[in-house]
Amino acid sequence: MASGNLVLILHTHLPWVLHHGTWPHGEDWLTEAIAECYIPLLNVFNDLTNEGILPKITLDISPVLCEQLEHSNTKNIFINYCDNKINAAQEDHDNFTKWGYEPHHIYLAKWWKEWYEARKNDYIHKYNYSVIGGFRDLQDKGAVEIMTCGATHGYAPLLGYDKSVNLQFKAAVENYKKHFGRKPRGTWLPECAYRPSYEWHSLTPVAPFNKKHLRRGVEQILAQNELLYFVVDEDLLKRSSTIGAFTDTNKSHFEHVLSPNYKPISKFGKTPLQLYEVSSSEKVEYGTAVAFTRHHDISMQVWSGSIGYPAHPDYLDFHKTHYPSRLKYWRVTDKKADMMYKTLYHPDWVFDKLDLQINHFIHQIENTANYYHNKTGEFATITLPFDTELFGHWWFEGPEFIRMLCKGLAHSPWVNMATAAEQLFKIKPCEVISLPEGSWGENNDHSVWFDNENGWTWQYIYDNELRFNNILEKNPPEKLNETERELLTQALRELMLLQSSDWQFLIHTYSAKDYAEQRFSFHHSDFNKICDLFELVRSGKKLTKEQKAYFEETKKRNAPFQELKLEWWTD
C-alpha cells in the first residue's frame, strides 16, 4: 500500500574555527552546535533505535567539521563550555532569587543548569567524548546514513581549477574512510551548488581563468570519486532538460531522447518526487550522478521563519538572551514583537504544539505521496534537506520534532522513512537529465557567494590556485624531500581553508563580516608565506629559527586532514 518514502537529509557543517577566537565568533560556534544540535539528535536517534524504530535519517557531516569534532583539543573545550554554562545558570539562579524575580524565572535558571549538566554527561559517558563515534555507531547499526561533503565546503562552480573541485571531493572521500571506516555513497554539494560542463570563464578578470575553457561537470567529478548522488534545489530541476535514458539499471546502454528507440520514462513532466541521473550531455560515459531534489513547498513548513513551525509563540526565542550568562529565558511570544514584550518560556507547553504540527506535517507528506502515486502509479521520493543547526540551535524544539516525525511515519501505511542510499537502490532511476548551473541560495544562482561585498575574495582564491598549480608543475611531488613536501602540504591545507564558501556567505549576510574577512585574509597570508618558505628551501637555503617556529605554529593552528596528499591535486 505504500506510496513513497521520505528522505530527510541534514546538512551538518561548520568552517574551521578551532584556534580562531571563541565568542562571539569562533569556537563557541562549535560548542553550541555540539550541545544544542549534535548531542540532542544523537540522543533522539538512539532513543528511537532502542525502541525498535530505526530513524533512517541521512546526514552529511563535512570533513572539516569531522576534523574539529575529533580534534584532541575539542574535549576540554566542550567540557569547559558546559561548565561555564552550568556556573552561569547557577549565578543567574542565585541572582534571580536575591533580586526577587518571579518563581518561574528562577525555575528556568535551575532548568538550564540541569540541561547543560545532562549534555556534559551525555558527551562524556554516552558518547565517550566522540560525537563522530556516536554517529558512526548509529550508521553501523543501520539506523542512519552518513554522507560526505566538499572537504572545506568549497563553492564548486566558481573554483578556478577542476583540480580544486576534484581535491574537495577526493579529500572528502579519504577523510570519510578515516572517520567512518568505509566509503561514502553520496555527497552534499556545498550550498547545493552545481555546474554542468561547458566553456566556463571566471566572473572576475583574473588570468588565466577569465578566458573561456572547457570545464568538467560537477557530476563527472563526483562519478570519478565514486559518489553516487547529491542534492539540488527544486528550481534547478524545473529548468532542466531530458537527455535520454539508460535502458538497464547497470547503466550499460544509453538511448538519446532523439533516438527512435527512446522510450519516455515518465509522461508527467519533471517533479521533485522522482530521482534522476544527471549528465552534462549525451556523453554519459564521462560520468553521471543521481540528483535528489528538495521538495520546496513541504520543506518551507519547517524552513520558513515567518510561516513555518519554528515560529510558534510557545517555542524558545532564539534572539533574546540574558547577560552576562547569555542564557535564553523567553518564548517567541510574537515573532513581530519587540524584545521587551517577550514572555517567559515554559518547556512543558511545547509538546502539544509539536503533536499538532507533526500531525499536520505527516498528513501533508502522505497526501503528497498518495496523490502522486495515484496519478502516475510511481513510488514517490520526498526529499527534505535542512541545515542540521536548524534543529536545536535555531529551533530548540527541533530534535523533538524529528523524534515525533520518525515515530509517526513508523506507523504510516503510506509513507516511511528511508535513507538516501536505500531510496536510490529501490528506485534505480534511469532517466537522464541535464541541470542548469545554480545553487539553493537567493535567486538560485551565485549571487550570495559573488557580490559587490565579497567578489574581491575570488581574485585571491584564483591567484593562489594558480601559484600552487605552477609550483607543483615545476616541482612534482615525487621529486620533493620530506621538508619540501611538508611545506607544500600545509600550503594546500591553507588553500582549501581559504576556499570555504562560509567566508563569502558571512560577508554577504553581514552576520560575521569582520570575522570572515579576517579569517580569509589570514589563510591567504599563511598560504603565501608558506609557499615563500618552500621556494626558499627549494633554492637550497635553510629556514631560520623564526621561520621554523612560524611554520610549526601554523601547522598546529590549522591542522585538518593529516592524511592530505599532494598527489590529490589532479584533474
N, C-alpha and C positions, 0 to 999 in steps of 0.2 A: 504493500500500500504506500510505501514511502515515495514522496515526490521529489525530494532533493536533500542535500546536506548543507549545513552552514560551515564555512571555513573562516574561523575567526583568527586573524593574524595580528600579533602585537609586535610593533617595531621598537626594539629596545636599543637605545644608543645614547651615548654622551661623548663629547670630544675629550681629548686627553687633558685632564685638569689636575692630576697629581703633581705636586710640587710647583703649582702655579696659582697661588692665592687660596684663600679659604672662603671668607664671606665679604661682600655679597656674591662674588663670582669666584668659582674655583672648586675646591674640594668639597664644599658644602653641597654642591650640585650632586656629587656622587653619594655622599652620606644621606642626604634627603631621599634620593631615589631608592637606596637600599632599604631605609627604614619605612618609607611610605608606599613603595611600589613593589620592589622585588621580594622582600620577605613576606608581606601580606599575600601576594599572589602565590608564592611557594606554599604558604600555609593553606590557602584555598585549594590549590591543586592536590596537595597531599591529603587534606581532609576528604575531598571528593574521591580520590583513589582508595582511601581506606574504607569508604562507604560502598565501594564497588562501582563507582561511576568514573570512568576514565574521561577527563575533561576534553581531550582531543583538540587542544588549542595549539596553534603554530606560533612560535616566537622566533624572530630573528634577534640575535644578540651580536651587535657589531664587534668585530675583532678588537678594536681599540678599547671598547668597554670591557670585553673579556679580560684583556691585559690589566686593566685597572682593578677589576673585581678580584683578580687573583694575585695582585701585587703584594709583596710581603708587608709593605707599609700600611695597606688598607685595613688590616685587622685592628691595629691600635688606633688608627684614625677614626674608624667607625665606633669602636668602644668608647673612646674619648668623647665623640659626638653625643652618643647616647647618655653618657654620664653627665655631660653638660646640660642636656635637656632635662634629665631627671632632677638635677640640682636646681635648675631654673624653675621647674614646676613646683618644687618644694618651697623655693623662695617666694614664688607667687602665692602659694597656699598660705604661707606664714603672713605675708603682707596683706593679702585679702582679708584674712581673719583679724589682723590687727586694725585694719582700716574700716572694718565693719561692712564689708561687701555682703551682698545677699548670699544666702546659703548655697544656691546653685552655682554661683560663680566660684565659690570656694571648692565645691564638689568637683567642678571641671578641672581645677588645678591638680587635685588628687587623681582624677581620672587620667590626665595626661602623664603624670608621673608613673602610674601603673602601666600605661600604654608603652612608654619608652623602656621601662624595665622588661616588659614582655618581649619587645623587639630585640633587645640586647640578649636576653636569654635564648630566644629563637636562633639568633646568629651563632651564639657560642655552642649551644647544646643540641639544637635540632640539625643545624647545617654545618657544624664543625668549622666555623669561620669561612665557609666557602659557598657563596651564592651560586657560582658556576657548578660546583659539585652537587648542589641541590637540584638544579635544572638537569644536569647530566643523569642523575639517578632517576628522575621522572621520565626522561626520554628512554632510558634503558628499560624501564617498565612498560613502555608503550603508551604512557599517559599523555605525553605531549610530543611535538616535533620541534626541533631547533633548526632554524635556517641559519645562513650566514648573511653577510652584508659586505659592501665595499670596505676594505680594511680600515681606512680612516674616514669613511663617508665622503670620499671624493666625488665631486659632481661630474659624472662620466661624460655627458655630452659636450662639455666645454674644456675638458683636459686637452692639452696640446698634442700629445703623442698617444697613439694606440698602445704604446708601451706602458704609459701611465695607467690606462684603463685596465690593461691586462694585469699589471702589477697589483692593482687594488683587489682584483678577484683571485689571482694566484696566491697572494699573501693571505687572503681571507680563507681559502680552502686549506692551506697548510696550517694556519692558526687554529682553524676548527678541528683539524685532526689532533692537534696538541691538546686541546681542552676537552674534546668530546670523544676521542678515540675512534672516530670513524669519519667518512667523507660526508659533507653536506649534500643534500639533494637539490636544494633550491636556494635562492638568494633574494634579499631585498635590494632593489636598486636605490641608492641614496636619493632621497626626495622623489622616489618613483620616476626618476628622470631617464628617459630613453632617447636614443638617437639611432636611426637607421644608417645604412651605408650610403654615402653619396659624396660628391666632391665638396668637401667642407672647407671653410676658412674661418679663422677666429673673428670674434666680434670686435676685438681691439687690434689696431695695426702693429702687431709685433712679428717681425720676420723670424723664421720662415712660415709661421702658422697663418699669416694673413693672405697667403697665396693658396688658391684652390688646389686641393689634392684629395685623392680618394681615401676615405676613412672606412674602417670596418664597422658594421652594425654592432650594437651592444650585444644582441643575441648571439652573434657569431663568436664574440669573446667569451660569453657565458658557456656556449657549447664547447669551446676549446678547453675550458676548465671543468667540463663535465657537470655543469649546473643546469638542471632540467627546467626550472621555472622561475618566474619573477612576478611582480605585482605592478599593475598600471592603473591609472585613473580612468574613470568611465569616459571622460571627454576624448581621450586618445582612441578608444575603441569606436566611438561614434564617427570619428574621422578616418577610420581605417578602410582598407580595400581588400577584397578577396583576391588571392593569387592563384589558389588551386587547392588541391587536397592530396594527402597521402592515401594510397589505396589499401594499405595494410597498417596494422599497429606497429610493425617493426620499422616503419618509415623507409622501406627499401625501394618503393616506387612512388613517383610523384606525377600527378596529372595537372597541367596548367589549366586555368579557368577557360581558356580559349580552345583547349584541345577537344576534338569531337568525342573523346572517351570520358570527358569530365562529367561527373555526376554530382550535382549540388548536395552538400551535406545537410543544409537547413533551408527551408523555404520561408523562414520568418524573419530574416534580416539579423543584423548584429544585436547581440544582447549581452549584458554583463552576467547573465545566468548560464553562459556557456564558457568553455575553455577553448582556446585557440593556439595553434602553433604559430609562431611569429618568424617571418623571414623578411629580409630587406628586398628580396627579389625572387624570381622564379629559380634562381640558382641556390636551391635549398641545400645542396651539398656543402656549402660554406658553413652551415650550422644553423640550427633553429632552437628555440626555447619556447616553453608554454607560458602564456600570459593568463594570470588570474586578475580579473577586472573588479575593481571596487564598485559595489552597488551604492551609488551616491545617495539615493533617497532614503534607504534604510539606515545607512551609516550616519546620516545627519541627525537622526533621532538621538544619537549619543554624542556626536561630534559638535553639534551646534551649541554655542554658549548662551544663545538667546532663546531658542525654542526647544533645545534638547533636554533630556532628562536631568543632566547635572545642574540645571538652573532652578531646580525645585526650591522653594523658600526654606524648607526644613533641613537642607543639606549644609554641611560645614562651609562657611565662606572662606575662600582661598585668600582674599586680598587683605582683610583686616586682621592685624596681629597686635599683640600686647608687647610693649617694650619695657625692659630690655630682653625679656625671655623669648620674644618672637613666637610665642605660642598663640594658637587661634582659639578664641572662645565664643565666636559668634556664628550664627547661621546666615544663609543668603538673605533671608527675610523678604527682600525685594531686590531683584537684580539691578534695578534702576535707582535704588535708594542711596542717599548719601551715607558714608560710613558711620556717621553719628547716630543713624537711625537703626542700625543693625541690632538685633536682639540675640540673647544668649542661645547657644547651641544645645540641643537635647539629643544625645546619642540614641535614646530609646524611641525617639519619634520617627526614625528613618525607615524602619523595617516594613511598615505597612505601605509607605510610599514606594519602596523598592518592589514590593509584591505587586502593586498595581501597575508599575511601569514594566516589569518583566512580563506580566500577562499581556499587556498591550504590545510589547516588542515581539514576543513569541507568536502572537496572532498575526502580526504583520509579516513575519518571516514565513509562517505556514501558509498564509493566504497568497503570498508572492510565489512560493514554490508550487502550490496547488494550481493556481491559475496558469502558470507557465506549463506545468506538466499536462494539464487537461487540454490546453490549446495545442501543444506541439507533440505530446507523447514522449518528451525527453526529460531526463533526470536533471534537476536544477542544481547549479552550483552558486550559492550565495556567499560572495566573498566580502568580508568586512574587515578592512585593515585600519588599525589605530596606532597612535603612539602609546607605548606602554605607560609613559608618565601620566597619561590622562587618568589611569586607574590607580588612584591612591594619592598622587601628588596634587594634580589639579582637581580631581574629583575624589574626595576622601572615601566616599562610599563605593567607589568603582569596583574594588575587588569583591565586595559582597554582591554587586550587580552581576559579576561574572559567575560567582558561585550559584546564584539563583538561576541564571541563564542555563548553565550546564545541567543543573538538576531538572529544570523544566523540560529541556529538549530531550533529556534521557527518557522521559515518559511520553514524548510526542509520537503519534503514529505516522506522521508525515515528514518530519524533518529531524535529522540527528546531527550531532557534531562530527566533523571529520577533519583530520589534519590535511594540509595541502598535498602531501605525497599520497595519502590514501585516496583523496579525491582524484588526483591525476591518474593513478593506476586504475581506478574504477571507470573513469570516463574515457581514457585513451583517445584524446582529441586527434582528429585527422585534418580538419580544415585549416588551411594555411592563409594567414593574412599579413598584410604589411601595415605597420603602425606609423603614424607621423611622429615627428620629434616633439617632445614635451615633457611635462612634469605634473605633480599634483599640487603645485604652488598656485599663487594668484595668476589668473589668466591661462593657466595650464601651459605656461611657457617658461623661459629662463629669466623672467623679469625680476624675480626675487633675488636671484644669485648673480645678476649682472644689471646694475642700475647706476644712476649718477653718483650714488654714495659708495658703492663697493666695486664698481667696474675697474678701478685702479689696481685691485688685487691681482687681476688676471695678467697684467703686464709682468709682474714679479714672478708669478707661477710659471709663465711661459719662458721668461729669461732663465729661470732656474732649471726647468726641464731641459732646455737647450744646453745649458752649461753641463749638466750631469751627463746628458747623452754624448756630448762632444768628448768629455773626459773618458767615458767608457769606450768610445770608438778608438781613441788613441791609446788607451791602456786596458786591453781586455782582461777580465778577472783572472784568467789562468796565468797571467804574467805578473801578478801583484804579489808582493810579500805580505806577511801577516799584518804588519803595521799599516801598510797602504790599504789593504782590504778592510781593516777595522775602521780606518778613517772614512773611506767611501761608503761603507755600510751605514755608519752613523749619519753621513750626509744624506743618504737615501731615506733614512727614518725622518730626518728633518723635512725633506721634500714631501714625504707622504703626510706628515702632520700639517704642513703648510697647505696641502690640497684639501683639507677638511672643509666641506660645504658649510659647516657651522659658522665659520667666521663671516662669510657673506650674509648668511641669514641673520645673525645677531646685529650686524651693521645695518641691514635693511630695516629690521623691525625696531631698531634703537633700544632693544631690551637689554643689551650689554655691549653697546657700540664701542666704548673706550676699551673695554677688556678685549674684545675681539680684535680691534686694530692693534692693540699692544701685543697680543699673542701671535698674530700674523707676522708682525714686524720682528718679533723675537726669533721665530722659526726661519724667516728669511735671512736674518743676520747670522744665525748659527749655521745654516746651510752653507752660506758663502764663506764664513770663517773657516769651516772645516774643509771645504774644497781648497781654500788657500793653503791650509796646513798640508793637505795631500800633495799639492803641487810643489810645496817646499820640500817635503820628504822625497818626492819622486825625482827632484833635481839633485838629490844626493846630500842635502843638508839635514841636520838633526834638529829636533824640536827643543826649544828652551824649556827650562823648568816651569816657567809661567804658562807656556803653550800646552805642555803636558797636563798641568793642573786644570786649565780651562777645558781641555778635551775630556778629562776624567769626570769633571763636574757635569758637563753636558750629557755624557753617557748616563749618568745617574739620574739626571733631571728628566730626560726624555728617553725612556728605556723600553718602549714596547717592542714586540716582535724580535726577540732574541734569536729566533730561527731564520730571520731575514737573510736572503742570499742575493748577491749582485747579479747572479745569472738569471734572476727573475725579471730583470729589465730587458724584455724582449717582446717582439711582436707575437 
